[in-house]
């Protein structure tokens, strides 16, 4: 498309994964649509999609993500027998991912469905990530998704992410459907360090990091005095993504942005 721009691009072997943006829609055919498109643009929204160019490569996606393909592309949905069907359905219930992931292999172009959401991609080299449920979107290479269970009862019950998250393991490129633009995500690379978070907006972390939920002070009295309660604590060596603005959008949607105390967001910086 002439009206597109590439937001990000990565290669794995001879295959290329791109996140494409269409900044401005220009197809209005009546006044009402034109008005809505105008407000859509003024609000800073745009259409985005993922394009994958395969050269004897393999693309795996969430069910329903496919839009169209061009070239010699083969489509398959691995099931794996009765046991595989049961296991995949259990995983789907626990992680909010689809039970069966279509695969597209061969040589050609595959484009996934346009949306107004946000995407980010990460290269993996025999690595494992723990991500929020429903974030996995597609991958190229030898990537597997499974269920990650919290290590402790306290982290499961008090951490805000529940008992289960999604584990992404392997070598290749993974695209995630993220809740906010990448510009609003803080990426930290920890070297035997600790990040403490007041809330459940750590959306992605290396599996090498240890996750616990602890009081914000050594004593109950101290926790009451400093105004905090329990903090999510991530320790060790690895990567972590924080998306603090995810807490703001629901308030805006409900018309309650004024309830956010002045300077509160500055305290998170």
C-alpha positions as a LaTeX table, in Angstrom:
\begin{tabular}{lrrr}
\hline
Residue & $x$ (\AA) & $y$ (\AA) & $z$ (\AA) \\
\hline
Unk1 & 0.00 & 0.00 & 0.00 \\
Unk2 & 1.24 & 3.51 & $-0.79$ \\
Unk3 & $-0.14$ & 4.84 & 2.50 \\
Unk4 & 1.76 & 2.42 & 4.77 \\
Unk5 & 4.89 & 2.71 & 6.86 \\
Unk6 & 7.00 & 0.06 & 8.54 \\
Unk7 & 7.06 & 0.47 & 12.34 \\
Unk8 & 9.42 & $-2.45$ & 12.98 \\
Unk9 & 11.15 & $-5.17$ & 10.98 \\
Unk10 & 13.12 & $-8.29$ & 11.95 \\
Unk11 & 14.63 & $-11.20$ & 10.06 \\
Unk12 & 14.83 & $-14.85$ & 11.07 \\
Unk13 & 16.79 & $-16.89$ & 8.57 \\
Unk14 & 15.43 & $-15.94$ & 5.16 \\
Unk15 & 12.04 & $-14.81$ & 6.54 \\
Unk16 & 11.08 & $-11.26$ & 7.50 \\
Unk17 & 8.47 & $-10.09$ & 10.01 \\
Unk18 & 7.16 & $-6.51$ & 9.78 \\
Unk19 & 4.71 & $-4.44$ & 11.79 \\
Unk20 & 2.93 & $-2.12$ & 9.36 \\
Unk21 & 0.94 & 1.02 & 10.12 \\
Unk22 & $-1.61$ & 2.79 & 7.93 \\
Unk23 & $-1.46$ & 6.27 & 9.51 \\
Unk24 & $-4.46$ & 7.79 & 7.76 \\
Unk25 & $-7.58$ & 6.19 & 6.31 \\
Unk26 & $-8.72$ & 7.94 & 3.13 \\
Unk27 & $-11.64$ & 5.86 & 1.95 \\
Unk28 & $-14.61$ & 7.85 & 3.30 \\
Unk29 & $-17.60$ & 7.77 & 0.95 \\
Unk30 & $-20.15$ & 9.69 & 2.99 \\
Unk31 & $-20.22$ & 12.55 & 5.48 \\
Unk32 & $-20.80$ & 10.44 & 8.60 \\
Unk33 & $-17.93$ & 8.07 & 7.82 \\
Unk34 & $-15.69$ & 11.04 & 6.98 \\
Unk35 & $-16.52$ & 12.63 & 10.33 \\
Unk36 & $-15.76$ & 9.43 & 12.24 \\
Unk37 & $-12.50$ & 8.94 & 10.32 \\
Unk38 & $-11.54$ & 12.53 & 11.19 \\
Unk39 & $-12.08$ & 11.97 & 14.93 \\
Unk40 & $-10.32$ & 8.60 & 14.64 \\
Unk41 & $-7.26$ & 10.39 & 13.24 \\
Unk42 & $-7.44$ & 13.27 & 15.73 \\
Unk43 & $-7.54$ & 10.77 & 18.59 \\
Unk44 & $-4.16$ & 9.46 & 17.45 \\
Unk45 & $-5.51$ & 6.06 & 16.40 \\
Unk46 & $-4.24$ & 4.18 & 13.37 \\
Unk47 & $-4.62$ & 0.82 & 11.66 \\
Unk48 & $-1.82$ & $-1.72$ & 12.06 \\
Unk49 & $-1.14$ & $-5.24$ & 10.84 \\
Unk50 & 1.64 & $-7.84$ & 10.71 \\
Unk51 & 3.19 & $-8.85$ & 7.40 \\
Unk52 & 5.41 & $-11.94$ & 7.18 \\
Unk53 & 7.54 & $-12.72$ & 4.13 \\
Unk54 & 8.41 & $-16.42$ & 4.18 \\
Unk55 & 11.23 & $-18.08$ & 2.23 \\
Unk56 & 10.67 & $-21.76$ & 3.03 \\
Unk57 & 9.82 & $-20.65$ & 6.54 \\
Unk58 & 7.00 & $-21.35$ & 8.99 \\
Unk59 & 4.57 & $-18.88$ & 10.55 \\
Unk60 & 2.37 & $-19.82$ & 13.51 \\
Unk61 & $-0.57$ & $-17.58$ & 14.48 \\
Unk62 & $-3.48$ & $-17.27$ & 16.85 \\
Unk63 & $-6.71$ & $-18.60$ & 15.34 \\
Unk64 & $-8.54$ & $-15.94$ & 13.34 \\
Unk65 & $-5.47$ & $-13.76$ & 12.74 \\
Unk66 & $-5.01$ & $-14.74$ & 9.06 \\
Unk67 & $-6.11$ & $-12.18$ & 6.45 \\
Unk68 & $-4.57$ & $-13.24$ & 3.13 \\
Unk69 & $-1.51$ & $-14.82$ & 1.55 \\
Unk70 & 0.29 & $-14.59$ & $-1.78$ \\
Unk71 & 2.67 & $-17.17$ & $-3.20$ \\
Unk72 & 3.23 & $-20.86$ & $-2.50$ \\
Unk73 & 1.85 & $-20.95$ & 1.04 \\
Unk74 & 0.56 & $-24.11$ & 2.71 \\
Unk75 & $-1.94$ & $-23.92$ & 5.56 \\
Unk76 & $-2.21$ & $-26.50$ & 8.35 \\
Unk77 & $-3.78$ & $-26.74$ & 11.82 \\
Unk78 & $-1.81$ & $-29.24$ & 13.96 \\
Unk79 & $-4.14$ & $-31.18$ & 16.29 \\
Unk80 & $-2.08$ & $-34.07$ & 17.63 \\
Unk81 & $-4.76$ & $-36.72$ & 18.28 \\
Unk82 & $-7.29$ & $-36.94$ & 21.09 \\
Unk83 & $-4.68$ & $-36.29$ & 23.79 \\
Unk84 & $-3.47$ & $-33.25$ & 21.90 \\
Unk85 & $-7.00$ & $-31.88$ & 21.58 \\
Unk86 & $-7.60$ & $-32.20$ & 25.33 \\
Unk87 & $-4.24$ & $-30.64$ & 26.23 \\
Unk88 & $-4.72$ & $-27.73$ & 23.82 \\
Unk89 & $-8.21$ & $-26.99$ & 25.13 \\
Unk90 & $-6.92$ & $-26.98$ & 28.71 \\
Unk91 & $-4.12$ & $-24.62$ & 27.73 \\
Unk92 & $-6.61$ & $-22.36$ & 25.95 \\
Unk93 & $-8.80$ & $-22.07$ & 29.06 \\
Unk94 & $-5.82$ & $-21.26$ & 31.29 \\
Unk95 & $-4.00$ & $-18.75$ & 29.06 \\
Unk96 & $-6.74$ & $-17.06$ & 26.96 \\
Unk97 & $-4.85$ & $-18.20$ & 23.85 \\
Unk98 & $-6.66$ & $-20.11$ & 21.12 \\
Unk99 & $-6.62$ & $-23.91$ & 21.40 \\
Unk100 & $-5.30$ & $-24.58$ & 17.89 \\
Unk101 & $-2.69$ & $-22.43$ & 16.18 \\
Unk102 & $-2.74$ & $-22.45$ & 12.37 \\
Unk103 & 0.64 & $-22.69$ & 10.65 \\
Unk104 & 1.58 & $-21.25$ & 7.26 \\
Unk105 & 4.67 & $-22.58$ & 5.51 \\
Unk106 & 6.41 & $-22.17$ & 2.17 \\
Unk107 & 7.49 & $-19.16$ & 0.17 \\
Unk108 & 5.39 & $-16.03$ & $-0.17$ \\
Unk109 & 3.70 & $-13.28$ & 1.83 \\
Unk110 & 1.19 & $-13.69$ & 4.66 \\
Unk111 & $-0.66$ & $-10.66$ & 6.03 \\
Unk112 & $-2.60$ & $-10.84$ & 9.27 \\
Unk113 & $-5.84$ & $-9.06$ & 10.05 \\
Unk114 & $-5.68$ & $-5.25$ & 10.44 \\
Unk115 & $-6.65$ & $-3.81$ & 13.79 \\
Unk116 & $-6.40$ & $-0.65$ & 15.89 \\
Unk117 & $-4.33$ & $-2.51$ & 18.49 \\
Unk118 & $-0.62$ & $-2.41$ & 19.23 \\
Unk119 & 2.08 & $-4.94$ & 18.39 \\
Unk120 & 5.65 & $-5.58$ & 19.46 \\
Unk121 & 8.11 & $-8.28$ & 18.48 \\
Unk122 & 11.05 & $-9.90$ & 20.23 \\
Unk123 & 13.78 & $-12.20$ & 18.88 \\
Unk124 & 14.39 & $-15.30$ & 20.99 \\
Unk125 & 17.51 & $-17.46$ & 20.98 \\
Unk126 & 16.70 & $-20.60$ & 22.97 \\
Unk127 & 15.03 & $-18.37$ & 25.58 \\
Unk128 & 11.82 & $-18.40$ & 27.61 \\
Unk129 & 9.46 & $-15.53$ & 28.36 \\
Unk130 & 6.48 & $-15.30$ & 30.71 \\
Unk131 & 3.79 & $-12.99$ & 29.33 \\
Unk132 & 0.28 & $-11.88$ & 30.23 \\
Unk133 & $-2.54$ & $-14.13$ & 29.08 \\
Unk134 & $-3.74$ & $-13.41$ & 25.55 \\
Unk135 & $-0.61$ & $-11.52$ & 24.45 \\
Unk136 & 0.84 & $-14.14$ & 22.09 \\
Unk137 & $-0.14$ & $-13.27$ & 18.50 \\
Unk138 & 2.19 & $-15.04$ & 16.08 \\
Unk139 & 5.72 & $-16.33$ & 15.66 \\
Unk140 & 8.26 & $-17.39$ & 13.05 \\
Unk141 & 10.77 & $-20.13$ & 13.76 \\
Unk142 & 10.81 & $-22.87$ & 16.37 \\
Unk143 & 8.57 & $-21.30$ & 19.02 \\
Unk144 & 6.31 & $-23.11$ & 21.49 \\
Unk145 & 3.65 & $-21.74$ & 23.84 \\
Unk146 & 2.54 & $-23.44$ & 27.05 \\
Unk147 & 1.10 & $-22.72$ & 30.48 \\
Unk148 & 3.22 & $-21.09$ & 33.18 \\
Unk149 & 2.03 & $-21.53$ & 36.76 \\
Unk150 & 3.00 & $-19.04$ & 39.47 \\
Unk151 & 5.69 & $-20.32$ & 41.79 \\
Unk152 & 3.95 & $-19.42$ & 45.05 \\
Unk153 & 0.38 & $-19.17$ & 46.31 \\
Unk154 & 0.96 & $-15.55$ & 47.36 \\
Unk155 & 2.12 & $-14.51$ & 43.87 \\
Unk156 & $-0.91$ & $-16.23$ & 42.33 \\
Unk157 & $-3.48$ & $-14.79$ & 44.73 \\
Unk158 & $-2.01$ & $-11.33$ & 45.35 \\
Unk159 & 0.00 & $-10.56$ & 42.22 \\
Unk160 & $-2.99$ & $-9.70$ & 40.04 \\
Unk161 & $-2.10$ & $-12.08$ & 37.18 \\
Unk162 & $-3.88$ & $-15.17$ & 38.52 \\
Unk163 & $-2.48$ & $-18.67$ & 38.86 \\
Unk164 & $-1.53$ & $-19.05$ & 35.18 \\
Unk165 & 0.24 & $-17.02$ & 32.49 \\
Unk166 & 1.61 & $-17.86$ & 29.04 \\
Unk167 & 5.11 & $-19.30$ & 28.59 \\
Unk168 & 6.81 & $-18.66$ & 25.23 \\
Unk169 & 9.93 & $-20.74$ & 24.53 \\
Unk170 & 12.30 & $-21.34$ & 21.65 \\
Unk171 & 14.26 & $-19.66$ & 18.87 \\
Unk172 & 12.76 & $-17.25$ & 16.35 \\
Unk173 & 10.67 & $-14.08$ & 16.34 \\
Unk174 & 7.56 & $-13.63$ & 18.48 \\
Unk175 & 4.93 & $-10.94$ & 17.93 \\
Unk176 & 2.85 & $-9.89$ & 20.90 \\
Unk177 & $-0.49$ & $-8.08$ & 21.01 \\
Unk178 & 0.33 & $-5.50$ & 23.67 \\
Unk179 & $-2.15$ & $-3.32$ & 25.62 \\
Unk180 & $-0.50$ & 0.06 & 24.91 \\
Unk181 & 1.90 & 1.45 & 22.28 \\
Unk182 & 5.54 & 0.42 & 22.61 \\
Unk183 & 6.36 & 4.06 & 23.35 \\
Unk184 & 4.47 & 3.69 & 26.64 \\
Unk185 & 6.36 & 0.57 & 27.75 \\
Unk186 & 9.47 & 0.72 & 29.90 \\
Unk187 & 11.98 & $-2.05$ & 29.16 \\
Unk188 & 14.51 & $-2.93$ & 31.85 \\
Unk189 & 17.43 & $-5.36$ & 31.57 \\
Unk190 & 18.22 & $-6.48$ & 35.09 \\
Unk191 & 21.67 & $-7.68$ & 36.15 \\
Unk192 & 21.18 & $-9.33$ & 39.54 \\
Unk193 & 18.81 & $-6.47$ & 40.38 \\
Unk194 & 15.25 & $-6.03$ & 41.64 \\
Unk195 & 12.18 & $-4.22$ & 40.31 \\
Unk196 & 9.25 & $-3.62$ & 42.67 \\
Unk197 & 5.86 & $-2.76$ & 41.17 \\
Unk198 & 2.73 & $-1.42$ & 42.84 \\
Unk199 & 0.21 & $-3.11$ & 40.55 \\
Unk200 & 0.04 & $-5.81$ & 37.88 \\
Unk201 & 1.39 & $-3.88$ & 34.89 \\
Unk202 & 4.51 & $-5.99$ & 34.36 \\
Unk203 & 3.30 & $-7.57$ & 31.11 \\
Unk204 & 6.39 & $-9.56$ & 30.08 \\
Unk205 & 9.47 & $-10.94$ & 31.82 \\
Unk206 & 12.29 & $-13.41$ & 31.32 \\
Unk207 & 11.55 & $-16.76$ & 32.93 \\
Unk208 & 14.90 & $-16.42$ & 34.71 \\
Unk209 & 13.48 & $-13.69$ & 36.96 \\
Unk210 & 12.04 & $-14.69$ & 40.31 \\
Unk211 & 8.54 & $-13.30$ & 40.97 \\
Unk212 & 7.19 & $-12.87$ & 44.49 \\
Unk213 & 4.62 & $-10.69$ & 46.25 \\
Unk214 & 5.84 & $-8.99$ & 49.43 \\
Unk215 & 4.88 & $-6.25$ & 51.85 \\
Unk216 & 6.23 & $-2.84$ & 50.87 \\
Unk217 & 7.87 & $-2.58$ & 54.28 \\
Unk218 & 9.33 & $-5.10$ & 56.69 \\
Unk219 & 6.52 & $-4.48$ & 59.15 \\
Unk220 & 2.75 & $-4.24$ & 58.80 \\
Unk221 & 2.86 & $-0.80$ & 60.47 \\
Unk222 & 5.42 & 0.37 & 57.93 \\
Unk223 & 3.20 & $-0.76$ & 55.06 \\
Unk224 & 0.29 & 1.24 & 56.46 \\
Unk225 & 2.41 & 4.36 & 57.00 \\
Unk226 & 3.92 & 4.48 & 53.53 \\
Unk227 & 0.50 & 4.17 & 51.89 \\
Unk228 & 1.29 & 1.02 & 49.92 \\
Unk229 & 0.30 & $-2.56$ & 50.61 \\
Unk230 & 1.74 & $-5.52$ & 48.73 \\
Unk231 & 4.32 & $-5.06$ & 45.98 \\
Unk232 & 5.13 & $-7.37$ & 43.06 \\
Unk233 & 8.85 & $-8.06$ & 43.22 \\
Unk234 & 10.96 & $-9.28$ & 40.28 \\
Unk235 & 14.55 & $-10.27$ & 41.08 \\
Unk236 & 17.52 & $-11.68$ & 39.23 \\
Unk237 & 18.99 & $-11.30$ & 35.76 \\
Unk238 & 16.78 & $-10.89$ & 32.71 \\
Unk239 & 14.35 & $-8.59$ & 30.94 \\
Unk240 & 11.08 & $-7.09$ & 32.16 \\
Unk241 & 8.50 & $-4.89$ & 30.41 \\
Unk242 & 6.38 & $-2.47$ & 32.45 \\
Unk243 & 3.27 & $-0.83$ & 30.98 \\
Unk244 & 2.18 & 1.66 & 33.70 \\
Unk245 & $-0.29$ & 3.54 & 31.47 \\
Unk246 & $-2.51$ & 0.45 & 31.23 \\
Unk247 & $-3.99$ & 1.60 & 34.54 \\
Unk248 & $-5.01$ & 4.96 & 33.08 \\
Unk249 & $-7.02$ & 3.92 & 30.01 \\
Unk250 & $-9.85$ & 2.19 & 31.91 \\
Unk251 & $-10.30$ & 5.34 & 34.00 \\
Unk252 & $-10.50$ & 7.46 & 30.85 \\
Unk253 & $-13.01$ & 5.06 & 29.31 \\
Unk254 & $-15.21$ & 5.40 & 32.40 \\
Unk255 & $-14.83$ & 9.18 & 32.50 \\
Unk256 & $-12.94$ & 8.98 & 35.78 \\
Unk257 & $-9.59$ & 10.43 & 34.75 \\
Unk258 & $-10.06$ & 13.33 & 37.19 \\
Unk259 & $-9.96$ & 10.79 & 40.03 \\
Unk260 & $-6.25$ & 10.24 & 39.40 \\
Unk261 & $-4.37$ & 12.26 & 41.99 \\
Unk262 & $-2.18$ & 15.07 & 40.59 \\
Unk263 & 1.43 & 13.99 & 40.36 \\
Unk264 & 0.57 & 10.31 & 40.83 \\
Unk265 & 1.98 & 9.28 & 37.46 \\
Unk266 & 5.11 & 11.34 & 38.11 \\
Unk267 & 5.75 & 9.16 & 41.12 \\
Unk268 & 6.07 & 6.16 & 38.80 \\
Unk269 & 8.87 & 7.64 & 36.74 \\
\hline
\end{tabular}
